[in-house]
Amino acid sequence: MNQKLIARAGLSRKDLPEDPVDLFARWYAEAEQREQAFPEAMALATVGSDGKPSVRMVLLRGFDKIGFRFFTNYDSRKSRELAENSSAALVFYWHVSGRQVRLEGEIEKLPAAASDAYFASRPRGSQLGAWASAQSRLIENRSDLENAYERFDSEFEIKEIPRPSNWGGYQLIPQVFEFWQSRENRMHDRFAYHRTSEKNWKIERLAP
């Protein structure tokens, strides 16, 4: 498929569903077909009590009309900042399609049962990594990390690996979506959705 034509395809108001999650689902499905790797990668921005922003890449692990889900260590920097300020933002960028999607909203923890179910679906190595890594904490050297991995590998050699109590899921409940479609001469199409009630959204076109 011609990648230049994909990138320059326009976006008009008549193309937009009333619910932004429906448009996201369509774009995400197309990204899964077109992008070379990791269409689920998203930048997560948080701000702690010090007012200083931080951002990192995480992986989308499911979404619906309620929220957009990801999983992490609850002792990590992102989790500490979310405990101080639950407002956060996500950004998806799909190069081949020439598209970005921005989301802003509030983040809440997922129920323990949802975190248990997702953890059980992870590869064994990833499960062990969740036990071995004190995410975001200082370590002396890599051998400390590898030794911790080996220790838990031996401990759970013949056991089912349980979810660590300090590891689990979050979901962002969006209040704002922005859909960005690249066009020639940087005359991009941008549309923002702002939540006005539980099921209703206001749609506005933005200048590029």
C-alpha positions in Angstrom: 0.0 0.0 0.0 1.3 3.5 -0.8 2.4 5.0 2.5 2.5 8.6 1.2 -1.2 8.3 0.2 -2.1 6.9 3.6 -0.3 9.8 5.3 -2.0 12.4 3.2 -5.6 11.1 3.4 -7.8 13.8 4.9 -10.1 13.8 7.9 -13.4 15.8 7.7 -16.2 16.4 10.2 -18.5 14.1 8.3 -16.0 11.3 8.9 -16.3 11.6 12.7 -18.5 9.3 14.8 -20.1 11.0 17.8 -18.1 8.8 20.2 -14.3 9.2 20.0 -13.6 5.7 21.2 -15.3 4.4 17.9 -12.8 6.5 15.9 -9.9 5.4 18.0 -10.9 1.7 17.5 -10.9 2.2 13.8 -7.6 4.0 13.7 -6.0 1.4 16.0 -7.2 -1.5 13.9 -5.7 0.2 10.9 -2.4 0.8 12.7 -2.2 -2.8 13.7 -2.3 -3.7 10.0 0.0 -0.9 8.7 2.6 -0.2 11.3 5.8 -2.2 11.3 6.0 -2.6 15.1 4.3 -1.8 18.4 1.1 0.1 17.3 0.2 -0.3 21.0 3.1 1.9 22.2 1.9 5.1 23.9 3.6 7.9 25.7 2.2 8.4 29.2 2.7 11.9 30.8 2.3 12.4 34.6 2.9 15.2 37.0 3.7 14.8 40.7 3.2 17.1 43.6 6.4 19.1 42.6 4.6 20.2 39.4 7.3 18.8 37.1 6.1 16.6 34.2 7.6 13.3 33.3 6.9 11.1 30.3 7.7 7.5 29.3 6.5 4.9 26.8 4.1 2.2 28.0 2.0 -0.4 26.2 -1.8 -0.2 25.7 -3.3 -3.4 27.1 -6.9 -2.9 26.2 -9.5 -0.2 25.9 -13.2 0.3 25.9 -15.8 3.0 26.4 -14.7 3.4 30.0 -10.9 3.6 29.8 -7.5 2.8 28.3 -5.5 0.2 30.3 -1.8 -0.4 31.1 0.1 -2.2 33.7 3.2 -1.4 35.8 5.0 -1.5 39.1 3.0 0.4 41.8 6.3 1.7 43.3 7.6 3.2 40.1 7.9 6.9 39.5 4.8 7.0 37.3 2.8 5.3 40.0 4.1 7.6 42.8 3.2 10.6 40.7 -0.3 9.2 39.9 -0.8 8.8 43.7 -0.1 12.5 44.1 -2.0 13.7 41.0 -4.3 11.4 39.1 -4.5 13.7 36.0 -2.5 12.3 33.1 -2.2 12.2 29.3 -1.5 9.7 26.6 -0.2 10.1 23.1 -0.2 7.5 20.2 1.9 8.2 17.1 1.5 6.0 14.0 4.1 7.0 11.4 3.0 5.0 8.4 -0.6 6.3 8.8 0.6 9.8 9.6 -1.6 9.9 12.6 -1.5 11.0 16.3 -4.1 10.6 19.0 -3.9 12.5 22.3 -5.9 11.7 25.4 -6.3 13.6 28.6 -8.1 12.4 31.7 -8.0 10.9 35.2 -6.3 7.6 36.0 -7.5 5.0 38.5 -6.3 1.6 39.6 -7.9 -1.4 38.0 -9.5 -4.0 40.4 -7.1 -6.7 41.7 -9.0 -9.4 39.7 -8.2 -7.6 36.4 -4.5 -7.3 37.4 -4.4 -10.9 38.4 -5.9 -12.0 35.1 -3.5 -10.0 33.0 -0.5 -11.0 35.0 -1.4 -14.7 34.6 -1.5 -14.2 30.8 2.1 -12.8 30.7 5.1 -15.0 29.6 6.9 -16.6 32.5 10.0 -14.4 31.9 8.0 -11.2 32.2 6.3 -12.5 35.4 9.8 -13.1 36.9 10.9 -9.7 35.8 8.1 -8.1 37.7 9.3 -9.8 40.8 13.0 -9.0 40.2 12.9 -5.3 39.4 12.3 -2.6 42.0 11.3 -0.3 39.1 12.7 3.2 39.2 14.9 2.5 42.2 18.6 2.9 42.2 20.7 -0.3 41.8 24.4 -0.7 42.1 24.9 -2.8 38.9 23.2 -5.1 36.5 24.4 -8.2 38.3 22.1 -7.3 41.2 19.1 -7.3 38.9 20.2 -10.6 37.3 20.8 -12.2 40.6 17.3 -11.2 41.8 15.9 -12.7 38.6 17.7 -16.0 39.2 16.6 -16.1 42.8 12.9 -15.8 41.9 13.4 -18.2 39.0 14.5 -20.8 41.5 11.9 -19.9 44.0 9.0 -20.4 41.5 10.6 -23.2 39.6 7.8 -25.6 40.1 5.1 -23.1 41.2 2.6 -20.9 39.6 4.0 -17.4 39.8 1.6 -15.1 41.7 1.2 -11.4 40.9 3.4 -9.2 43.2 1.3 -7.1 45.4 3.0 -3.9 44.1 2.3 -4.6 40.5 -0.9 -4.1 38.6 -3.1 -2.1 36.2 -4.4 1.4 35.7 -6.9 2.9 33.3 -7.1 6.4 32.0 -10.7 7.6 31.8 -10.6 10.2 29.0 -12.1 13.6 29.2 -10.4 14.9 26.0 -9.4 13.2 22.7 -7.5 14.9 19.9 -7.2 13.2 16.5 -4.4 14.4 14.2 -4.1 13.4 10.6 -1.1 14.6 8.6 -1.6 16.5 5.3 0.7 18.0 2.7 2.4 21.4 3.5 1.8 20.8 7.2 -1.9 21.7 6.7 -2.9 18.9 9.0 -6.4 18.0 10.1 -7.0 18.2 13.9 -10.3 17.5 15.7 -10.8 17.6 19.5 -13.5 15.8 21.5 -14.4 17.3 24.9 -16.6 15.2 27.2 -19.8 17.1 28.2 -21.5 14.3 30.0 -21.1 10.6 30.5 -22.0 9.7 26.9 -21.8 13.0 25.0 -18.9 14.8 23.4 -18.4 18.3 21.9 -16.4 18.1 18.6 -14.2 21.0 17.4 -11.7 21.5 14.6 -8.3 22.9 15.5 -5.8 24.7 13.4 -2.7 22.7 12.8 
